Amino acid sequence: MNSREIGGAGFAAMLRGGLAFLKSQADRINELNVFPIPDGDTGDNMVSTLSGGVRLAADCTGGIGEAAELAARGMLLGARGNSGVILSQMFEGVAKGLYGRERADAAALSAAFSKGVEQAYSSLSDPVEGTILTVMRLAAEYAGKNCPAGGTIEQYFSLYEREAALALEKTPDLLPVLKEAGTVDSGGAGLLSIVRGFLAAIRGESAEIAAQDEAAAEDIKSGAPDISLFSEDSELTFGYCTEFLLRLTHKKTDISAFSMDEFRKNINALGNSVVAFMQGSIVKVHVHVMEPWRVLKYAQQFGEFLTLKIENMNIQHSEVRRRETAAPVFKRHAAHKPYGIVAVGAGGGLCSAFRELGADIVIDSDIYGNPSVELFMEAVEAVNADCVFLLPDDKNVVGAAEEAARLCKNCEVRVLPTHTLGEGYVALSALDCGSGDDDEIFAGMNAEVSRSAGGAVARAVRGAAMNGVEVNEGDYIAITNKKILCASPDKTEAAVKLARILGADGRDFIIVFCGKDATKEERESCRAKMERAFPSAEYYEIDGGQKTYDFIIVLQ
C-alpha cells in the first residue's frame, strides 16, 4: 500500500482489515452491555454492518471514491442496531468526502472522515455524547489537526487510533448510565477495533487481516468448521471451495501479455462456480473443484500464492443444513392489499401470537438477531401492500426500521416506535384498518401503547448497582424503559415486584409471556402470586418461548 496515498483497492483492503479485527473482538464488545443481562449484541451488529460494506467494496475496480461509495451502500443495507446505523452513516459521509477521487492522501482522508462525523451527527434527531459519536468526532478532530502536512496514511490513522482510545475511556464521564454500569461505550469500542484493523492492514502486520477476502464477510457466528461432519465413512460429494490470491511474477510469465480471459477459461474447465478477476498484478480466484491441486498447479505457472484457502464443501453443506439460515426468505404475498404489518418478535410462541393478531410477517430476533435495513426492506416488499406498518421490538432496532422506511419506494412505510416486545403485542391488539386512514390506524396503535405499561425479567450475568438497585450475579432483575427497577434471587418474585411498580393494582389485565427457560412450576408460581397480589386484574399467560427474558409483562 502506497504510504502517502491510497486507492480503491487499498481502501477495500483497509476495510477488510477493520472487519477482521472487529470480528476478533466482537464477543468482548458484546459483553460491554450497560445492563447485566445476556442480550449484548453491539459487536455482532457492527460486524454485520461492516460486512455489507466489505462485500460490495470487494467488487470495486475503480478508485477510492468508487470503493467508498460501494462500501457505504453495503453498510447501509447491512446496518443493524443503533451503532450499526451510525457506523453506516459515518461511512456515507466518508464516501461523500471522497466522491470522484481515484486516490486520496492523508489530508483528503482527514476531510472525508470529518465529513463522516458531520453525516453521523446530522442523521440523528437527538445525538447523545458519550457514545460512538463522541469517539469518532474527537478522533477525527485530533488526527486532522495533528497529522503533519504531507503525512502518511499510517500517521493519520495512528493519530486517529490514539485519540479514539482516549475518547473511549472518557465515555463514562459523559454518559451517566455508563459510569453507573462501570463500562465504556460498546459502539465506541467497536469503532476503535475497526481503526486498529485499518492500521494492521496498512502496516501489513498480519496476513490474516491484511489479505482478508470475501470470507471475512461471513457471519460472526459461523465459527470454525465442525470436522465431525466428515467422518471416516464419509464420501466427498461436493468437492472443495478453493480461493486464492495469486501474484503474477516476471520470472514465470510476461505480465503485460497475461490474458485474464484465457486464465478464467482454463479455470472453468477444471471446476465450477468460478469467480476470477485481476487487480494490478494480483489475480483473485474462487472455484469449486473436486481436485484443488489441479487448479493450484495450473495457476502457479504464472506466479506465487499470497493467500490460499481450501474448505471441504461437504462440511459446509452439512453445517448449512443443520443450522437455521442466516436470514429468512420471505415469500411475496400474491394478493395486493391496502395495509400490511411487519413486526419483530422473539420466540416461537410470541411470534405466533403476533401473527394471530394480524402481523403479515414476523422476524424472530431470537433466531436472526436485530434485523438489518435490507432485511426490513425485503419483508416490506414481500407484504405487497400500499402502506406497511413496521413494529420493531427494541429501541436499538428503530433506527434500522426508519432507514428501511426511507429507502422503500414502492409503498408507504410507517414505523411505530415500539421499544419492547410487550409494546408490539399491545399495538397489534389495537390494530384496526377499518377506517382506511393511515394516520388513524397509526394513531390508534400508538395510543394503546401509550396507555399500557410493561417490562421484563431476566437473569443477571454480573453484579451491578444501577438506578439505586443492588444486583448480585445470578439475581433476576426487572427492567422497563432501559431502567432496572428491582432485583430478587427468585424470578417469580421479581415478576410480581415489577408488576406492582408498574401499577398492576389499577389495571384490568396482566399478560405474561413466559420464556423458554421458565419451568412449569415457575409459571404456576408466577400465576398464583400475581392472582393473589392483584385479585382485581384478569391474568393471561402465553408461552412466548423467548430466550433472554424469563417473563415479559404487559399491563392493560
Secondary structure, 3 states (H helix, E strand, C coil): CCCCEECHHHHHHHHHHHHHHHHHHHHHHHCCCCCCCCCCCHHHHHHHHHHHHHHHHCCCCCCHHHHHHHHHHHHHHHCCHHHHHHHHHHHHHHHHHHCCCCCEEHHHHHHHHHHHHHHHHHCCCCCCCCCHHHHHHHHHHHHHHHCCCCCCHHHHHHHHHHHHHHHHHHHHHHCHHHHHHCCCCHHHHHHHHHHHHHHHHHHCCCHHHHCCCHHHHCCCCCCCCCHHHCCCCCCCCCCEEEEEEEEECCCCCCHHHCCHHHHHHHHHHHCEEEEEEEECCEEEEEEEECCHHHHHHHHCCCEEEEEEEEEEHHHHHHHHHHCCCCCCCCCCCCCCEEEEEEEEECCHHHHHHHHHCCCCEEEEHHHHCCCCHHHHHHHHHHHCEEEEEEECCCHHHHHHHHHHHHHCCCCEEEECCCCCHHHHHHHHHCCCCCCCCHHHHHHHHHHHHHHCEEEEEEECCCCEEECCEEECCCCEEEEECCEEEEEECCHHHHHHHHHHHCCHHHCCEEEEEECCCCCHHHHHHHHHHHHHHCCCCEEEEEECCCCCCCEEEEEC
